[in-house]
Amino acid sequence: MKASVLRLGVNIDHVATLRNARGGGVPDPLRAALLAIEAGADGITAHLREDRRHIRDGDIARLKAHISKPLNFEMAATDEMVKIALATRPHAACLVPERREERTTEGGLDVVGGHDHLKRISAELGRAGIVVSLFIEPESKAIEAARSIGAPVVELHTGAWCNAVAAGDTARATSEFARLKRAAEAAAAFGIECHAGHGLDYDTARQISALRQVVELNIGHFLIADAIFIGLGPAIHKMHAAMTAGRAGAVVL
C-alpha cells in the first residue's frame, strides 16, 4: 500500500501558557508559529479556551492574519466559539470537549450524546467553508456518529495509548494501539479523513505514523517542552524524522 502524505500540525498553546504565567507579551505565540512553519510545520493549531487560560482572542486574529499555513482553530462546541470561528474563518475548526477544572483536554467528544448539537454546529461551520474536525475516542460508535454528524475529519484521541506507553504497560499499550488502528481503518472506510493527537512524543509519533490511514498528527506540549532544551526548529525537524521513519515502516509493533 502506497504511503499517504503525513502532515504535522504544531499546537502553540503552551507558548501562550508561558507568556501568561508572567504577563506581558513574551514569548509570543505568533513568533512561535512563524518559526514552526519555517521549520516545516504543515499547519498551526491553537485552542481558544472559554477561560482564555493560554491562547487569547487577539492571538487567534494575529495568527489568521500573519501565518502562511492553515490555521486549525480548536474550540468548544459553544455559540460563543462558533461566533468567533465564523468571524475569523480559519482553515479548520476542531471541536473538542472542555471542562474548566481540567489541565488539558481529557478524552474525546461525546459525539453520541451530543449528536444533534454537534451536527448543527458542524453544518454551520461547514457552510462558512471551515473544515470541521471532531476530536473523538478511537471507538467504532464514535466513528459512526461522526459520519452521521457529517464531519469530514476526525482526530483520534491518542492519550490513553500514550499514557500506557509512558507507564511501561505493554499489554495496555498494545490493546490501545489496536483500538486506534481499528478506528483509523473505520474512518477511512467511511471516507472520513483521519488525524491523531494528544500526548504524542517522538517515539509514539513514529509508531502511529505507521498507520497509513492517519494523514495528520497534531502535537503541541511535547514539542514546546523539548524546544526549551534544543530549540523549536530542531524539535520539529526531529519530529518530522520520527514521522518519516514510521511512515516508511521502520517500526514493527
Secondary structure, 3 states (H helix, E strand, C coil): CCCCCCEEEEECHHHHHHHHHHCCCCCCHHHHHHHHHHCCCCEEEEECCCCCCCCCHHHHHHHHHHCCCCEEEEECCCHHHHHHHHHHCCCEEEECCCCCCCCCCCCCCCCCCCHHHHHHHHHHHHHCCCEEEEEECCCHHHHHHHHHHCCCEEEEECHHHHHHHHHCCHHHHHHHHHHHHHHHHHHHHCCCEEEEECCCCHHHHHHHCCCCCEEEEEECHHHHHHHHHHCHHHHHHHHHHHHHHHHCCCCCC
